[in-house]
Amino acid sequence: MGEKPNRFPVMGNFVFDWEQDRRSLTVISINHYIFAPKKVGRNKQKPLLTGLTIDSIGAEGKAVTRNGELVVFTQYAVPGDVVDLQVTKRRSKYAEAFVTKFHEYSPDRIEAVCEHFGVCGGCKWQILPYDKQLHYKQKQVYDQLTRIGKVEVGEFKPILGSKRNVFYRNKLEFTFSNKRWLDFSIESSATANMNALGFHVPGLFDKVININKCWLQPEPSNEIRNFIYDYALAEKLSFFDIKEKSGFLRTLIIRTSSIGQVMVVLSFFYEDLEKRIRLLKAVQERFPEITSLLYVINEKGNDTITDQNIEVYSGQDFILEEMEGLKFKIGPKSFYQTNSEQAFNLYKVVREFANPDKNDIVYDLYTGTGTIANFIARQVRKVVGIEYVPEAIEDAKINSSINAIDNTVFYAGDIKAVLNLEFFAKNGKPDIIITDPPRAGMHEDVIDSILKSEAEKIVYVSCNPATQARDLALMSVNYEVVKTQPVDMFPHTHHVENVVLLIKKIFL
């Protein structure tokens, strides 16, 4: 691969010269290039660090190197790359930077499969072989538990990799925008089509990259998105302008299930009955496999639809997922693990760690739509699920009903307010607590209630090992970690799930 010159062609006839153009272009692989969002101004020029070797991957998936005692973080580089780095932020002990030049490529580097790599902001680890991704995710979990939480991790099991590392997601959300991100193959915005249907460019809230093919969700996801995009252009439908708060088409959500069901949710900024019906009818006729075609009129300032009325155009208002003979209803607002196949493996780890007895009472905190609660219900006496989203709790109850499960009870409310001694007295003290909180981890009041519960076992599922480490440290007064199992739910990203089994300490 060798040394790259300072001056090289990029995407057609455009030529970038670092000495003459202070825009920050980063070479991220042999055929992929990206502009870093931040510019380096003449009066605020930070140091250019040359000839540094990337030696590791650290927090948030950033590549790590050192310049003397200074730790430097960057992106789109892998261990073994030799690079020049332009510093953008400097602190006493660390700096953040972007790559301006590759002197040598790591022998571990591979070519990114996606044409949008480096611009859409997703799948940043495509240039790293999957076995190396798993290595650094396992290291990330171990380091965060032992260094941040000072946790004795007990038996630390090898990370459980995903069988599929492309087309593994069951849900994607796309944005319509009249502010398309332009690459160098487009000469000027004066002649270019400025409409896009895709993902926001990181750091640029009003810019959206138009996606041709996404490798995350199986078909008919790409076919549906591209059909809607082409139809909108042909019919001259207006795309949303986030600054001006104008435009007809707003967002698109596509959900798929392992049993072949498909949900499409189109969001419009305002009602135009004729245009809306024509578009929905065209989608329905082109894709008869869509089992749930929904729409929403969202007139508010942000794109979230959790507080909106979602209407059915055709089919049902839900799709079904299956797992170990159980059926799970998924609505347009439902949370469900986005990697269905790996979710099954994750839940099997949870059940194995819990090792429940038929007489056990199990509490499932942050239960969502009750997936774990219903998954484990047939092995125990009773499951009590708590979740702060009322709609999710209604789905959890339905999921118990359609599977003829009658030993679950679900409560909606703020867990730190719901979980107390009176709640234990009403529902019975838990023998096992399963907790799967959001990335921020658990509130201290929730941890305090868990400690007061005196449950024999706690199974803690986390999508953020750093906050999990913090919480484990707080629970260490009464509990010890005996098993740890990382699970990779999101290949080509730095994100990793982690399952920990805690056992109540015996005090003599």
Secondary structure as the mmCIF struct_conf table of DSSP 4:
data_model
#
loop_
_struct_conf.conf_type_id
_struct_conf.id
_struct_conf.beg_label_comp_id
_struct_conf.beg_label_asym_id
_struct_conf.beg_label_seq_id
_struct_conf.end_label_comp_id
_struct_conf.end_label_asym_id
_struct_conf.end_label_seq_id
HELX_LH_PP_P HELX_LH_PP_P1 GLU A 3 PRO A 5
BEND BEND1 ASN A 6 ASN A 6
STRN STRN1 ARG A 7 PRO A 9
BEND BEND2 MET A 11 MET A 11
TURN_TY1_P TURN_TY1_P1 GLY A 12 ASN A 13
STRN STRN2 VAL A 15 ASP A 17
TURN_TY1_P TURN_TY1_P2 TRP A 18 GLN A 20
BEND BEND3 ARG A 23 ARG A 23
STRN STRN3 LEU A 25 SER A 29
TURN_TY1_P TURN_TY1_P3 ILE A 30 ASN A 31
STRN STRN4 HIS A 32 PHE A 35
BEND BEND4 PRO A 37 LYS A 38
HELX_RH_3T_P HELX_RH_3T_P1 ARG A 42 LYS A 44
HELX_LH_PP_P HELX_LH_PP_P2 GLN A 45 PRO A 47
STRN STRN5 LEU A 48 THR A 53
HELX_LH_PP_P HELX_LH_PP_P3 ILE A 54 ILE A 54
STRN STRN6 SER A 56 ILE A 57
HELX_RH_3T_P HELX_RH_3T_P2 ALA A 59 GLY A 61
STRN STRN7 ALA A 63 ASN A 67
TURN_TY1_P TURN_TY1_P4 GLY A 68 GLU A 69
STRN STRN8 LEU A 70 THR A 74
BEND BEND5 GLN A 75 TYR A 76
TURN_TY1_P TURN_TY1_P5 PRO A 79 GLY A 80
STRN STRN9 VAL A 82 ARG A 90
BEND BEND6 SER A 92 LYS A 93
STRN STRN10 TYR A 94 GLU A 104
TURN_TY1_P TURN_TY1_P6 PRO A 107 ASP A 108
BEND BEND7 VAL A 113 VAL A 113
TURN_TY1_P TURN_TY1_P7 GLU A 115 VAL A 119
BEND BEND8 CYS A 120 CYS A 120
TURN_TY1_P TURN_TY1_P8 LYS A 124 ILE A 127
BEND BEND9 LEU A 128 LEU A 128
HELX_RH_AL_P HELX_RH_AL_P1 TYR A 130 ASP A 143
HELX_RH_PI_P HELX_RH_PI_P1 GLN A 144 ILE A 148
BEND BEND10 GLY A 149 GLY A 149
STRN STRN11 GLU A 155 PHE A 156
HELX_LH_PP_P HELX_LH_PP_P4 LYS A 157 ILE A 159
STRN STRN12 LEU A 160 LEU A 160
BEND BEND11 LYS A 163 LYS A 163
BEND BEND12 ASN A 165 PHE A 167
BEND BEND13 ASN A 170 ASN A 170
STRN STRN13 LYS A 171 SER A 177
BEND BEND14 ASN A 178 LYS A 179
STRN STRN14 ARG A 180 ARG A 180
HELX_LH_PP_P HELX_LH_PP_P5 TRP A 181 LEU A 182
TURN_TY1_P TURN_TY1_P9 PHE A 184 SER A 185
BEND BEND15 ILE A 186 ILE A 186
TURN_TY1_P TURN_TY1_P10 SER A 189 THR A 191
BEND BEND16 ALA A 192 ALA A 192
STRN STRN15 ALA A 196 VAL A 201
TURN_TY1_P TURN_TY1_P11 PRO A 202 GLY A 203
STRN STRN16 LEU A 204 ASN A 210
HELX_LH_PP_P HELX_LH_PP_P6 ILE A 211 ILE A 211
BEND BEND17 ASN A 212 ASN A 212
BEND BEND18 TRP A 215 GLN A 217
TURN_TY1_P TURN_TY1_P12 GLU A 219 PRO A 220
HELX_RH_AL_P HELX_RH_AL_P2 SER A 221 ALA A 234
TURN_TY1_P TURN_TY1_P13 GLU A 235 LYS A 236
HELX_LH_PP_P HELX_LH_PP_P7 LEU A 237 SER A 238
STRN STRN17 PHE A 239 PHE A 239
HELX_LH_PP_P HELX_LH_PP_P8 PHE A 240 PHE A 240
STRN STRN18 ASP A 241 ASP A 241
TURN_TY1_P TURN_TY1_P14 ILE A 242 LYS A 245
STRN STRN19 SER A 246 SER A 246
BEND BEND19 PHE A 248 PHE A 248
STRN STRN20 LEU A 249 THR A 256
TURN_TY1_P TURN_TY1_P15 SER A 258 ILE A 259
BEND BEND20 GLY A 260 GLY A 260
STRN STRN21 VAL A 262 PHE A 268
BEND BEND21 PHE A 269 TYR A 270
HELX_RH_AL_P HELX_RH_AL_P3 LEU A 273 ARG A 286
TURN_TY1_P TURN_TY1_P16 PRO A 288 GLU A 289
BEND BEND22 THR A 291 THR A 291
STRN STRN22 SER A 292 ILE A 297
BEND BEND23 LYS A 300 ASN A 302
TURN_TY1_P TURN_TY1_P17 THR A 306 ASP A 307
BEND BEND24 GLN A 308 GLN A 308
STRN STRN23 GLU A 311 GLY A 315
BEND BEND25 ASP A 317 ASP A 317
STRN STRN24 ILE A 319 MET A 323
TURN_TY1_P TURN_TY1_P18 GLU A 324 GLY A 325
STRN STRN25 LEU A 326 ILE A 330
TURN_TY1_P TURN_TY1_P19 PRO A 332 LYS A 333
BEND BEND26 THR A 338 THR A 338
HELX_RH_AL_P HELX_RH_AL_P4 SER A 340 ALA A 354
TURN_TY1_P TURN_TY1_P20 LYS A 358 ASN A 359
STRN STRN26 ILE A 361 LEU A 365
TURN_TY1_P TURN_TY1_P21 TYR A 366 TYR A 366
TURN_TY1_P TURN_TY1_P22 GLY A 368 GLY A 370
HELX_RH_AL_P HELX_RH_AL_P5 THR A 371 ILE A 376
HELX_RH_3T_P HELX_RH_3T_P3 ALA A 377 GLN A 379
BEND BEND27 VAL A 380 ARG A 381
STRN STRN27 LYS A 382 GLU A 387
BEND BEND28 TYR A 388 TYR A 388
HELX_RH_AL_P HELX_RH_AL_P6 PRO A 390 ILE A 402
TURN_TY1_P TURN_TY1_P23 ASN A 403 ALA A 404
BEND BEND29 ASN A 407 ASN A 407
STRN STRN28 THR A 408 ALA A 412
BEND BEND30 GLY A 413 GLY A 413
HELX_RH_AL_P HELX_RH_AL_P7 ILE A 415 VAL A 418
BEND BEND31 ASN A 420 ASN A 420
HELX_RH_AL_P HELX_RH_AL_P8 LEU A 421 ASN A 427
BEND BEND32 ASP A 431 ASP A 431
STRN STRN29 ILE A 432 THR A 435
TURN_TY1_P TURN_TY1_P24 ARG A 439 ALA A 440
HELX_RH_AL_P HELX_RH_AL_P9 GLU A 444 SER A 453
TURN_TY1_P TURN_TY1_P25 GLU A 454 GLU A 454
BEND BEND33 GLU A 456 GLU A 456
STRN STRN30 LYS A 457 SER A 462
BEND BEND34 CYS A 463 CYS A 463
HELX_RH_AL_P HELX_RH_AL_P10 PRO A 465 MET A 475
TURN_TY1_P TURN_TY1_P26 SER A 476 ASN A 478
STRN STRN31 TYR A 479 VAL A 487
BEND BEND35 PHE A 490 PHE A 490
TURN_TY1_P TURN_TY1_P27 PRO A 491 HIS A 492
BEND BEND36 THR A 493 HIS A 494
STRN STRN32 GLU A 497 LYS A 504
HELX_LH_PP_P HELX_LH_PP_P9 LYS A 505 PHE A 507
#
